[in-house]
Amino acid sequence: MIFDTAPAFRDALPNGGVLIGLDVGSKTVGTAFCDARWSFASPAELINRSKFSKDKARLTEIIASRDTKGIVVGFPLNMDGSGSPRSQSSKDFARNIIDMGLPILLW
């Protein structure tokens, strides 16, 4: 399920757990892991974008390397709060990984 509010996402994870953050770009996907108590995040692997199936396979491997409970996808907005082509791209990416079975927050 894709959430657009932090409280709803938090309610989907009542026991907390490790989160992976994704910074989805046109050439790379940056990853970072947040600890199970959601106190701090540390950078992880940078995925060089190629075919989506390869990107998703690598992302699956990275997620499996930790006991990951949720995904946070960076959702860039314009200064006035409106969407942009970049935010649409992030939303599309989130929709394409929804079958990974983890809750996703657009943030």
C-alpha positions in Angstrom: 0.0 0.0 0.0 1.2 3.5 -0.8 0.7 6.2 1.9 1.0 9.9 1.5 0.9 10.8 5.2 3.4 9.8 7.9 0.8 9.0 10.6 -1.0 6.5 8.3 2.3 4.9 7.4 3.3 4.7 11.0 0.0 3.0 11.9 0.8 0.4 9.2 4.0 -0.4 11.1 2.9 -0.5 14.8 6.1 -2.3 15.8 8.5 0.0 14.0 11.3 -1.7 12.1 14.0 -0.9 9.7 13.1 1.5 6.8 14.8 2.0 3.5 14.7 5.4 1.9 14.9 5.9 -1.8 16.0 9.0 -3.7 14.8 8.2 -7.2 16.6 10.0 -9.9 16.7 9.6 -13.7 20.3 8.1 -13.6 20.6 6.7 -10.1 18.5 5.5 -7.1 20.1 6.5 -3.8 19.3 4.3 -0.8 19.6 4.8 2.9 18.5 2.7 5.9 16.8 4.0 9.0 17.2 2.1 12.3 14.3 0.1 13.7 13.5 3.0 16.2 13.5 5.5 13.4 16.1 7.7 15.1 18.8 7.9 12.5 19.5 7.0 8.8 22.7 6.0 7.2 23.5 6.0 3.4 23.6 2.7 1.7 24.2 1.7 -1.9 23.7 3.9 -5.0 22.0 2.0 -7.8 22.9 3.0 -11.3 19.7 3.0 -13.3 19.4 0.6 -16.3 16.4 -1.5 -17.2 13.7 -1.3 -14.5 13.8 -5.1 -14.0 17.5 -5.0 -13.1 17.0 -2.0 -10.8 14.2 -3.7 -9.0 16.1 -7.0 -8.7 19.0 -5.1 -7.1 16.7 -3.2 -4.8 15.1 -6.5 -3.8 18.6 -7.8 -2.8 19.4 -4.6 -0.8 16.0 -4.8 1.0 16.6 -8.5 1.8 20.0 -7.8 3.3 18.2 -6.1 6.3 15.0 -6.9 8.1 13.3 -4.1 6.2 9.7 -3.3 7.2 8.9 -0.3 5.0 10.0 1.9 2.1 10.1 5.7 2.1 10.3 7.2 -1.4 11.4 10.8 -1.8 8.6 12.9 -3.2 9.9 16.2 -4.5 7.4 19.1 -4.7 7.7 22.5 -6.1 8.1 25.5 -3.7 4.4 26.1 -3.9 3.6 22.5 -2.9 2.5 21.5 -6.3 3.7 18.4 -8.1 6.3 18.3 -10.8 7.5 15.8 -13.5 10.0 14.6 -10.9 7.3 13.9 -8.3 5.3 12.0 -10.9 8.3 9.9 -11.7 8.7 9.1 -8.0 5.1 8.1 -7.7 5.4 5.9 -10.8 8.4 4.2 -9.3 6.5 3.6 -6.0 3.6 2.0 -8.0 6.1 -0.2 -9.8 7.5 -1.6 -6.6 4.3 -2.0 -4.7 4.4 -5.8 -5.3 7.4 -6.0 -3.0 4.9 -6.4 -0.2 6.1 -3.5 2.0 4.2 -0.4 2.9 5.5 2.7 1.0 5.4 6.3 2.1 5.8 9.1 -0.4 7.7 11.8 1.5 
